Amino acid sequence: MKVEVINEKRLNHIHYCRIHKENNQLSGSFWVPAKSRSKNKKMFSFEVGETSFVLYDPDHVLKEKISGNTPSECVLNLINILINEDMEFLQKLEMKLERIEEQLMSHKGSHYESQIFEMRKTISTFDSYYDQMIEVVQNLQEFYNGFETLEKRLTRLSNVTDRLAEYSIQLREMHQTQVEMRQNQIMQFLTIVTTIFMPLTLITGWYGMNFRAMPELDSSYGYFIVMGVCILIIILEVIYFKKKKWF
């Protein structure tokens, strides 16, 4: 069987994984998302004949050699190469999510929203990619046999991405809950401070009128009496708040 790799053809039009049959010729394309920021997405295209397999790899990103006794084996080998390290990659994503959770629980670090957003974006991309690959494999089973194990493997990868997506949503909700709790604590503190100073403001406003007939105006101890009343009010309010467990 003839196996050929062509690097000259440009594949910028590929945006998803698919397979179709036209004029008794089976052809397909793969749009593989990058597993790191430093790497670009991979784009492949292939054509399968009765006794030939042609792979278009314009960017020379596929290092492994594609081989097989039949065209179906070549396609199977290609897909297995594409997802060979994906489970380890998903495990690393899960470890990153666990580190974010530890930071959230210990209130260490910052920029949680951007971290969780980037993780959810990556997980969503791979979840869509695995769904497309499962559909490709299911379509291949209409023409060839032996793809059942590969479909199960892709289904497991898709299930892992679904679980990671739920995990990231839980982390986002946890972060949002912590933000709301901090806001509630700030509002509670401001409310307590306002409540404490409200009667003091009333007293200062009351004695700020300076009417000539006010009995405490000419008293030698008037200032200290009012000061003592203010301190007593503060003490009583603090005792009341503590009994109510407001702080």
Residue, then its C-alpha position, 0 to 999 in steps of 0.5 A: m500500500k502506498v503512503e504519501v506525505i505532502n507538505e506543500k498544500r496550505l490548509n488555512h481553511i480548516h477550522y474543525c474535524r470532519i470526514h466525507k466521501e466524494n467521487n468514491q474518494l474518502s477524505g478528511s481533515f483535522w483541526v487539533p488545538a494546541k496544548s500550550r501557549s507556545k505552540n500553534k494549532k495543528m492542521f492536517s488533511f488526508e485522502v484515502g484510496e483503495t490502496s493509497f493514503v495521502l496525508y497533507d501536513p503543510d507545517h511539518v508538525l507531525k513528527e511520527k511516521i504514519s504506516g499501516n497495511t491498509p488505508s484504514e490502519c493508516v487513518l487509525n494510526l494517525i488519530n491515535i498519534l493525535i490523541n496519544e498524550d491527551m490524557e496526560f495533558l488533561q491530568k495536568l489541567e486538572m492539577k492546575l485547577e486543584r492548585i487554583e482551588e488550594q489558592l482560593m481556600s488559603h486566600k493566596g494568589s490573585h487574578y483568579e477570574s483570569q486564571i479560571f477563564e483561561m482554563r475554561k476556554t482551553i477545556s471548552t476547546f478540547d471538549s469540542y475537539y473530542d466531540q468532533m473526533i468522535e463524530v469522525v470516528q463514527n463516520l469512519q466506522e461506516f466504511y471500515n472496521g476496528f475503530e470501536t476501541l478508538e471511539k471508546r478512548l475518545t469518549r473517555l477523553s470527552n468525559v474527562t473534559d466534561r468533568l473538568a468543565e464542571y470543576s472549573i464552574q465550581l471554582r468560579e462559583m467558589h470564587q464568586t461566593q468568596v467575593e460576595m462574603r468579603q463584600n458582605q463583611i465590608m458592608q457589615f463593618l460599615t453598617i456597625v460603624t455608622t450605627i455607632f456614630m449615629p447617636l454621637t452625631l445626634i448628640t453633637g448636633w443637639y449640643g451644637m445649637n448653642f441656645r442661650a437657655m441650655p443648662e449645660l452651656d455654662s456648666s464647668y463639667g458639661y464637656f466631660i459629662v457629654m464626653g462620658v455619655c458618648i463613651l458609655i453609648i459606644i460601650l453599650e453598643v459594642i456589648y449589644f453587637k457582640k451579644k448579637k454576634w454581629f462581629 
